[in-house]
Amino acid sequence: MTIEHEIANRYSCAKCQNREVYIKRIAATGTGLSRIFDIEHNVFIACSCARCSYTEFYNPEILEGKDNLGAVLDLLFG
């Protein structure tokens, strides 16, 4: 199961407690040379509430690096 599917299964909006979420991976430039050459090496998972559009960003490298993804997502989403 992918991180996106796991987040979608456990998601609850921090503002309105809605359970429907839109999830996308986004990329961003860093600083210095990566910015000058427009190299987008920073990737994040954006989770937006379908009701109020409150959005949270997560670093997939941290989530994927954990031994127990479920435990990390439990911490994030209760």
N, CA, C and O atoms as a printed pandas DataFrame, in Angstrom:
     atom_number atom_name residue_name chain_id  residue_number  x_coord  y_coord  z_coord
0              1         N          MET        A               1    0.848   -1.183    0.000
1              2        CA          MET        A               1    0.000    0.000    0.000
2              3         C          MET        A               1    0.888    1.239    0.000
3              4         O          MET        A               1    1.881    1.293    0.725
4              5         N          THR        A               2    0.534    2.237   -0.812
5              6        CA          THR        A               2    1.336    3.455   -0.907
6              7         C          THR        A               2    1.048    4.393    0.265
7              8         O          THR        A               2    0.053    4.248    0.976
8              9         N          ILE        A               3    1.935    5.339    0.438
9             10        CA          ILE        A               3    1.750    6.338    1.490
10            11         C          ILE        A               3    0.456    7.110    1.259
11            12         O          ILE        A               3   -0.286    7.383    2.202
12            13         N          GLU        A               4    0.188    7.462    0.006
13            14        CA          GLU        A               4   -1.021    8.217   -0.310
14            15         C          GLU        A               4   -2.279    7.460    0.096
15            16         O          GLU        A               4   -3.201    8.049    0.661
16            17         N          HIS        A               5   -2.326    6.160   -0.187
17            18        CA          HIS        A               5   -3.495    5.358    0.203
18            19         C          HIS        A               5   -3.618    5.262    1.720
19            20         O          HIS        A               5   -4.719    5.322    2.267
20            21         N          GLU        A               6   -2.498    5.116    2.382
21            22        CA          GLU        A               6   -2.508    5.016    3.845
22            23         C          GLU        A               6   -2.993    6.326    4.475
23            24         O          GLU        A               6   -3.777    6.310    5.424
24            25         N          ILE        A               7   -2.524    7.456    3.943
25            26        CA          ILE        A               7   -2.969    8.750    4.454
26            27         C          ILE        A               7   -4.469    8.920    4.211
27            28         O          ILE        A               7   -5.198    9.348    5.106
28            29         N          ALA        A               8   -4.930    8.588    3.009
29            30        CA          ALA        A               8   -6.351    8.730    2.677
30            31         C          ALA        A               8   -7.229    7.897    3.607
31            32         O          ALA        A               8   -8.312    8.336    3.993
32            33         N          ASN        A               9   -6.773    6.706    3.968
33            34        CA          ASN        A               9   -7.549    5.835    4.861
34            35         C          ASN        A               9   -7.632    6.382    6.277
35            36         O          ASN        A               9   -8.608    6.122    6.980
36            37         N          ARG        A              10   -6.630    7.131    6.706
37            38        CA          ARG        A              10   -6.565    7.602    8.091
38            39         C          ARG        A              10   -6.861    9.087    8.262
39            40         O          ARG        A              10   -6.878    9.584    9.388
40            41         N          TYR        A              11   -7.090    9.791    7.180
41            42        CA          TYR        A              11   -7.182   11.249    7.211
42            43         C          TYR        A              11   -8.393   11.751    7.981
43            44         O          TYR        A              11   -9.492   11.206    7.877
44            45         N          SER        A              12   -8.161   12.802    8.754
45            46        CA          SER        A              12   -9.221   13.577    9.399
46            47         C          SER        A              12   -8.716   15.014    9.471
47            48         O          SER        A              12   -7.661   15.274   10.050
48            49         N          CYS        A              13   -9.459   15.941    8.891
49            50        CA          CYS        A              13   -9.031   17.334    8.825
50            51         C          CYS        A              13   -8.846   17.908   10.230
51            52         O          CYS        A              13   -9.690   17.719   11.105
52            53         N          ALA        A              14   -7.744   18.602   10.428
53            54        CA          ALA        A              14   -7.441   19.211   11.724
54            55         C          ALA        A              14   -8.397   20.354   12.060
55            56         O          ALA        A              14   -8.593   20.669   13.234
56            57         N          LYS        A              15   -8.995   20.981   11.039
57            58        CA          LYS        A              15   -9.888   22.113   11.283
58            59         C          LYS        A              15  -11.354   21.716   11.406
59            60         O          LYS        A              15  -12.043   22.159   12.324
60            61         N          CYS        A              16  -11.839   20.873   10.473
61            62        CA          CYS        A              16  -13.288   20.588   10.447
62            63         C          CYS        A              16  -13.625   19.108   10.624
63            64         O          CYS        A              16  -14.799   18.740   10.578
64            65         N          GLN        A              17  -12.624   18.257   10.824
65            66        CA          GLN        A              17  -12.779   16.817   11.042
66            67         C          GLN        A              17  -13.396   16.062    9.858
67            68         O          GLN        A              17  -13.835   14.923   10.020
68            69         N          ASN        A              18  -13.435   16.672    8.688
69            70        CA          ASN        A              18  -13.910   15.984    7.493
70            71         C          ASN        A              18  -12.952   14.844    7.163
71            72         O          ASN        A              18  -11.759   14.944    7.452
72            73         N          ARG        A              19  -13.448   13.764    6.564
73            74        CA          ARG        A              19  -12.613   12.600    6.266
74            75         C          ARG        A              19  -12.264   12.483    4.782
75            76         O          ARG        A              19  -11.515   11.582    4.404
76            77         N          GLU        A              20  -12.787   13.364    3.936
77            78        CA          GLU        A              20  -12.487   13.310    2.508
78            79         C          GLU        A              20  -11.298   14.212    2.204
79            80         O          GLU        A              20  -11.274   15.376    2.603
80            81         N          VAL        A              21  -10.309   13.668    1.492
81            82        CA          VAL        A              21   -9.061   14.390    1.264
82            83         C          VAL        A              21   -8.633   14.267   -0.193
83            84         O          VAL        A              21   -8.876   13.252   -0.846
84            85         N          TYR        A              22   -7.990   15.324   -0.688
85            86        CA          TYR        A              22   -7.327   15.308   -1.986
86            87         C          TYR        A              22   -5.833   15.261   -1.707
87            88         O          TYR        A              22   -5.317   16.052   -0.918
88            89         N          ILE        A              23   -5.143   14.334   -2.354
89            90        CA          ILE        A              23   -3.715   14.152   -2.101
90            91         C          ILE        A              23   -2.942   14.285   -3.401
91            92         O          ILE        A              23   -3.302   13.691   -4.418
92            93         N          LYS        A              24   -1.868   15.078   -3.355
93            94        CA          LYS        A              24   -0.989   15.245   -4.512
94            95         C          LYS        A              24    0.454   15.319   -4.041
95            96         O          LYS        A              24    0.736   15.766   -2.929
96            97         N          ARG        A              25    1.348   14.882   -4.887
97            98        CA          ARG        A              25    2.779   15.092   -4.651
98            99         C          ARG        A              25    3.170   16.366   -5.365
99           100         O          ARG        A              25    2.789   16.584   -6.515
100          101         N          ILE        A              26    3.927   17.206   -4.687
101          102        CA          ILE        A              26    4.392   18.452   -5.291
102          103         C          ILE        A              26    5.913   18.512   -5.181
103          104         O          ILE        A              26    6.506   17.890   -4.300
104          105         N          ALA        A              27    6.531   19.258   -6.076
105          106        CA          ALA        A              27    7.978   19.437   -6.056
106          107         C          ALA        A              27    8.294   20.920   -5.948
107          108         O          ALA        A              27    7.561   21.765   -6.462
108          109         N          ALA        A              28    9.392   21.222   -5.274
109          110        CA          ALA        A              28    9.795   22.609   -5.084
110          111         C          ALA        A              28   11.309   22.722   -5.213
111          112         O          ALA        A              28   12.042   21.772   -4.935
112          113         N          THR        A              29   11.761   23.887   -5.636
113          114        CA          THR        A              29   13.199   24.113   -5.703
114          115         C          THR        A              29   13.731   24.380   -4.309
115          116         O          THR        A              29   12.974   24.683   -3.387
116          117         N          GLY        A              30   15.013   24.267   -4.171
117          118        CA          GLY        A              30   15.672   24.582   -2.910
118          119         C          GLY        A              30   16.252   25.978   -2.979
119          120         O          GLY        A              30   15.643   26.896   -3.528
120          121         N          THR        A              31   17.440   26.123   -2.412
121          122        CA          THR        A              31   18.126   27.408   -2.455
122          123         C          THR        A              31   19.411   27.252   -3.254
123          124         O          THR        A              31   19.806   26.137   -3.594
124          125         N          GLY        A              32   20.049   28.352   -3.546
125          126        CA          GLY        A              32   21.340   28.324   -4.224
126          127         C          GLY        A              32   21.239   27.856   -5.665
127          128         O          GLY        A              32   20.369   28.302   -6.413
128          129         N          LEU        A              33   22.146   26.941   -6.056
129          130        CA          LEU        A              33   22.223   26.491   -7.439
130          131         C          LEU        A              33   20.963   25.784   -7.905
131          132         O          LEU        A              33   20.573   25.924   -9.065
132          133         N          SER        A              34   20.319   25.026   -7.025
133          134        CA          SER        A              34   19.091   24.334   -7.447
134          135         C          SER        A              34   18.008   25.338   -7.818
135          136         O          SER        A              34   17.176   25.064   -8.683
136          137         N          ARG        A              35   18.012   26.485   -7.176
137          138        CA          ARG        A              35   17.037   27.528   -7.510
138          139         C          ARG        A              35   17.389   28.205   -8.834
139          140         O          ARG        A              35   16.512   28.485   -9.651
140          141         N          ILE        A              36   18.661   28.459   -9.031
141          142        CA          ILE        A              36   19.110   29.114  -10.264
142          143         C          ILE        A              36   18.792   28.240  -11.475
143          144         O          ILE        A              36   18.319   28.734  -12.499
144          145         N          PHE        A              37   19.058   26.927  -11.351
145          146        CA          PHE        A              37   18.844   26.015  -12.475
146          147         C          PHE        A              37   17.460   25.364  -12.462
147          148         O          PHE        A              37   17.185   24.470  -13.262
148          149         N          ASP        A              38   16.595   25.810  -11.561
149          150        CA          ASP        A              38   15.219   25.311  -11.462
150          151         C          ASP        A              38   15.171   23.787  -11.311
151          152         O          ASP        A              38   14.413   23.106  -12.003
152          153         N          ILE        A              39   15.986   23.270  -10.402
153          154        CA          ILE        A              39   16.004   21.839  -10.104
154          155         C          ILE        A              39   15.090   21.602   -8.909
155          156         O          ILE        A              39   15.351   22.078   -7.804
156          157         N          GLU        A              40   14.027   20.867   -9.148
157          158        CA          GLU        A              40   13.034   20.625   -8.096
158          159         C          GLU        A              40   13.318   19.285   -7.426
159          160         O          GLU        A              40   12.799   18.248   -7.840
160          161         N          HIS        A              41   14.137   19.319   -6.403
161          162        CA          HIS        A              41   14.510   18.081   -5.726
162          163         C          HIS        A              41   13.813   17.897   -4.384
163          164         O          HIS        A              41   13.979   16.858   -3.744
164          165         N          ASN        A              42   13.051   18.868   -3.955
165          166        CA          ASN        A              42   12.277   18.747   -2.721
166          167         C          ASN        A              42   10.862   18.305   -3.073
167          168         O          ASN        A              42   10.126   19.041   -3.730
168          169         N          VAL        A              43   10.484   17.117   -2.644
169          170        CA          VAL        A              43    9.163   16.566   -2.954
170          171         C          VAL        A              43    8.370   16.463   -1.661
171          172         O          VAL        A              43    8.899   16.045   -0.630
172          173         N          PHE        A              44    7.105   16.844   -1.719
173          174        CA          PHE        A              44    6.222   16.790   -0.553
174          175         C          PHE        A              44    4.881   16.189   -0.951
175          176         O          PHE        A              44    4.509   16.188   -2.125
176          177         N          ILE        A              45    4.171   15.683    0.031
177          178        CA          ILE        A              45    2.805   15.207   -0.171
178          179         C          ILE        A              45    1.889   16.271    0.411
179          180         O          ILE        A              45    1.981   16.597    1.595
180          181         N          ALA        A              46    1.004   16.814   -0.421
181          182        CA          ALA        A              46    0.040   17.821    0.022
182          183         C          ALA        A              46   -1.304   17.146    0.230
183          184         O          ALA        A              46   -1.817   16.482   -0.670
184          185         N          CYS        A              47   -1.876   17.317    1.422
185          186        CA          CYS        A              47   -3.178   16.742    1.764
186          187         C          CYS        A              47   -4.148   17.892    2.003
187          188         O          CYS        A              47   -3.984   18.654    2.955
188          189         N          SER        A              48   -5.161   18.022    1.140
189          190        CA          SER        A              48   -6.114   19.126    1.226
190          191         C          SER        A              48   -7.493   18.592    1.564
191          192         O          SER        A              48   -7.977   17.654    0.932
192          193         N          CYS        A              49   -8.119   19.188    2.555
193          194        CA          CYS        A              49   -9.468   18.803    2.953
194          195         C          CYS        A              49  -10.444   19.140    1.823
195          196         O          CYS        A              49  -10.399   20.236    1.264
196          197         N          ALA        A              50  -11.317   18.202    1.495
197          198        CA          ALA        A              50  -12.293   18.403    0.425
198          199         C          ALA        A              50  -13.385   19.394    0.827
199          200         O          ALA        A              50  -14.060   19.943   -0.044
200          201         N          ARG        A              51  -13.571   19.630    2.107
201          202        CA          ARG        A              51  -14.612   20.550    2.565
202          203         C          ARG        A              51  -14.089   21.980    2.747
203          204         O          ARG        A              51  -14.618   22.915    2.146
204          205         N          CYS        A              52  -13.059   22.148    3.570
205          206        CA          CYS        A              52  -12.608   23.509    3.906
206          207         C          CYS        A              52  -11.305   23.902    3.216
207          208         O          CYS        A              52  -10.877   25.050    3.335
208          209         N          SER        A              53  -10.670   22.993    2.506
209          210        CA          SER        A              53   -9.426   23.164    1.754
210          211         C          SER        A              53   -8.198   23.445    2.622
211          212         O          SER        A              53   -7.177   23.907    2.113
212          213         N          TYR        A              54   -8.284   23.173    3.914
213          214        CA          TYR        A              54   -7.098   23.252    4.777
214          215         C          TYR        A              54   -6.083   22.239    4.247
215          216         O          TYR        A              54   -6.437   21.094    3.967
216          217         N          THR        A              55   -4.822   22.657    4.108
217          218        CA          THR        A              55   -3.801   21.808    3.496
218          219         C          THR        A              55   -2.613   21.623    4.429
219          220         O          THR        A              55   -2.129   22.574    5.043
220          221         N          GLU        A              56   -2.154   20.382    4.522
221          222        CA          GLU        A              56   -0.958   20.045    5.285
222          223         C          GLU        A              56    0.041   19.409    4.334
223          224         O          GLU        A              56   -0.347   18.739    3.377
224          225         N          PHE        A              57    1.335   19.617    4.597
225          226        CA          PHE        A              57    2.396   19.059    3.769
226          227         C          PHE        A              57    3.207   18.073    4.587
227          228         O          PHE        A              57    3.503   18.315    5.757
228          229         N          TYR        A              58    3.568   16.951    3.958
229          230        CA          TYR        A              58    4.370   15.925    4.603
230          231         C          TYR        A              58    5.555   15.581    3.729
231          232         O          TYR        A              58    5.468   15.621    2.502
232          233         N          ASN        A              59    6.660   15.244    4.364
233          234        CA          ASN        A              59    7.866   14.853    3.666
234          235         C          ASN        A              59    7.853   13.332    3.499
235          236         O          ASN        A              59    7.984   12.613    4.489
236          237         N          PRO        A              60    7.698   12.821    2.265
237          238        CA          PRO        A              60    7.612   11.371    2.069
238          239         C          PRO        A              60    8.899   10.639    2.425
239          240         O          PRO        A              60    8.854    9.457    2.763
240          241         N          GLU        A              61   10.047   11.313    2.356
241          242        CA          GLU        A              61   11.301   10.672    2.732
242          243         C          GLU        A              61   11.283   10.279    4.203
243          244         O          GLU        A              61   11.802    9.225    4.572
244          245         N          ILE        A              62   10.696   11.112    5.036
245          246        CA          ILE        A              62   10.604   10.796    6.460
246          247         C          ILE        A              62    9.602    9.675    6.684
247          248         O          ILE        A              62    9.877    8.735    7.429
248          249         N          LEU        A              63    8.440    9.767    6.041
249          250        CA          LEU        A              63    7.419    8.730    6.219
250          251         C          LEU        A              63    7.893    7.373    5.688
251          252         O          LEU        A              63    7.658    6.343    6.320
252          253         N          GLU        A              64    8.555    7.370    4.533
253          254        CA          GLU        A              64    9.022    6.118    3.950
254          255         C          GLU        A              64   10.207    5.543    4.709
255          256         O          GLU        A              64   10.444    4.336    4.660
256          257         N          GLY        A              65   10.948    6.380    5.405
257          258        CA          GLY        A              65   12.129    5.924    6.121
258          259         C          GLY        A              65   11.820    5.260    7.446
259          260         O          GLY        A              65   12.708    4.650    8.041
260          261         N          LYS        A              66   10.598    5.357    7.925
261          262        CA          LYS        A              66   10.236    4.769    9.207
262          263         C          LYS        A              66    9.992    3.276    9.063
263          264         O          LYS        A              66    9.527    2.808    8.024
264          265         N          ASP        A              67   10.311    2.534   10.118
265          266        CA          ASP        A              67   10.084    1.089   10.117
266          267         C          ASP        A              67    8.602    0.759   10.095
267          268         O          ASP        A              67    8.185   -0.214    9.466
268          269         N          ASN        A              68    7.809    1.567   10.781
269          270        CA          ASN        A              68    6.390    1.282   10.884
270          271         C          ASN        A              68    5.601    2.504   10.436
271          272         O          ASN        A              68    5.322    3.398   11.235
272          273         N          LEU        A              69    5.245    2.538    9.161
273          274        CA          LEU        A              69    4.513    3.671    8.590
274          275         C          LEU        A              69    3.204    3.907    9.332
275          276         O          LEU        A              69    2.816    5.055    9.550
276          277         N          GLY        A              70    2.531    2.851    9.717
277          278        CA          GLY        A              70    1.256    2.975   10.431
278          279         C          GLY        A              70    1.398    3.739   11.734
279          280         O          GLY        A              70    0.523    4.532   12.081
280          281         N          ALA        A              71    2.474    3.517   12.456
281          282        CA          ALA        A              71    2.701    4.207   13.729
282          283         C          ALA        A              71    2.915    5.698   13.500
283          284         O          ALA        A              71    2.427    6.522   14.274
284          285         N          VAL        A              72    3.637    6.047   12.446
285          286        CA          VAL        A              72    3.867    7.461   12.130
286          287         C          VAL        A              72    2.554    8.124   11.756
287          288         O          VAL        A              72    2.264    9.225   12.225
288          289         N          LEU        A              73    1.751    7.470   10.915
289          290        CA          LEU        A              73    0.469    8.051   10.502
290          291         C          LEU        A              73   -0.497    8.126   11.675
291          292         O          LEU        A              73   -1.307    9.051   11.735
292          293         N          ASP        A              74   -0.439    7.188   12.604
293          294        CA          ASP        A              74   -1.270    7.276   13.807
294          295         C          ASP        A              74   -0.922    8.518   14.600
295          296         O          ASP        A              74   -1.807    9.182   15.139
296          297         N          LEU        A              75    0.374    8.841   14.676
297          298        CA          LEU        A              75    0.783   10.054   15.371
298          299         C          LEU        A              75    0.241   11.302   14.689
299          300         O          LEU        A              75   -0.198   12.242   15.352
300          301         N          LEU        A              76    0.276   11.303   13.344
301          302        CA          LEU        A              76   -0.171   12.472   12.600
302          303         C          LEU        A              76   -1.678   12.647   12.643
303          304         O          LEU        A              76   -2.166   13.765   12.813
304          305         N          PHE        A              77   -2.417   11.567   12.493
305          306        CA          PHE        A              77   -3.862   11.648   12.334
306          307         C          PHE        A              77   -4.654   11.107   13.514
307          308         O          PHE        A              77   -5.884   11.077   13.473
308          309         N          GLY        A              78   -3.974   10.687   14.546
309          310        CA          GLY        A              78   -4.655   10.216   15.744
310          311         C          GLY        A              78   -5.204    8.871   15.601
311          312         O          GLY        A              78   -5.807    8.347   16.537
